[in-house]
Amino acid sequence: MNLGRGTALDVDSPGMVAMHDLMSERLHGLLSAQDSHPLRLHITVQNKVQPAVARALQAELRKTLERRAFRFRGFGLYVWEGGLWGEIAQYPFRG
């Protein structure tokens, strides 16, 4: 996935998107503008680089990466603390 100045792995999970939609609805008015947009699940690999550097990595990854199945372990609650994410709590899924 092209992030403009970075690279990410696209994650396809309709179930997680549905959970996000439900949580967004219930937390209406509490989320930031960024968190209120439709969810684009991804795993960031590279961030804050020149676009040409990002495109080069994306081209290389396209040659070697294959889609694979995975499972989410649960949810994490984090707070942005001046440039770093600080963990508040973990909520594991059961089953």
C-alpha positions in Angstrom: 0.0 0.0 0.0 1.4 3.4 -1.0 1.2 5.9 1.9 2.8 8.7 -0.2 5.8 9.1 2.0 5.7 5.5 3.3 4.8 1.9 2.7 2.3 -0.4 4.4 0.8 -3.8 4.1 -2.9 -3.8 3.3 -5.0 -5.8 5.6 -8.4 -7.2 4.5 -10.8 -8.0 7.4 -14.5 -7.2 6.8 -15.2 -8.4 10.4 -12.7 -5.9 11.9 -14.1 -3.1 9.7 -17.6 -3.9 10.9 -16.4 -3.8 14.6 -14.8 -0.5 13.9 -18.0 0.9 12.4 -20.0 -0.2 15.4 -17.4 1.3 17.9 -17.3 4.6 15.9 -21.1 4.8 16.0 -21.1 4.3 19.8 -18.2 6.7 20.4 -19.7 9.4 18.1 -18.4 12.8 19.2 -15.4 11.4 21.1 -13.2 10.4 18.1 -10.7 12.7 16.3 -11.4 13.6 12.7 -8.8 11.1 11.6 -10.4 8.3 13.6 -13.8 9.1 12.1 -12.8 8.3 8.5 -13.6 4.9 7.0 -11.1 2.4 8.3 -8.2 1.4 6.0 -6.5 -1.5 7.9 -2.8 -1.7 7.3 0.6 -2.5 8.9 3.0 0.4 8.4 6.4 -0.8 7.2 8.0 2.5 6.4 7.1 6.1 7.2 8.3 9.6 6.6 10.6 8.9 3.7 10.9 10.5 0.3 8.2 9.2 -2.1 10.8 7.7 -4.5 12.3 5.7 -1.6 8.8 4.5 -0.7 8.0 3.5 -4.3 11.3 1.5 -4.5 10.4 -0.5 -1.4 6.9 -1.1 -2.7 8.2 -2.5 -6.0 10.6 -4.8 -4.1 8.0 -6.0 -1.7 5.6 -6.8 -4.6 8.2 -9.3 -5.9 8.5 -11.2 -2.7 5.4 -10.9 -0.5 2.5 -13.2 -0.7 -0.9 -12.9 0.9 -1.4 -14.9 4.1 -4.1 -15.5 6.6 -3.8 -14.2 10.1 -6.0 -13.5 13.2 -6.3 -10.5 15.4 -5.4 -11.2 19.0 -7.7 -8.5 20.3 -7.8 -4.7 20.7 -5.3 -2.4 22.3 -6.1 1.1 23.7 -3.3 3.6 23.2 -2.8 7.4 23.8 -0.6 9.7 21.7 2.1 11.1 24.0 4.1 13.7 22.2 5.4 11.6 19.4 5.0 8.1 20.8 2.1 5.8 21.5 1.6 4.9 25.1 -0.3 1.7 25.9 -3.3 2.1 28.2 -4.9 -1.4 28.1 -5.1 -4.7 26.1 -8.4 -6.4 25.4 -7.8 -10.0 24.1 -10.4 -11.8 22.1 -11.6 -15.1 23.5 -11.9 -18.3 21.5 
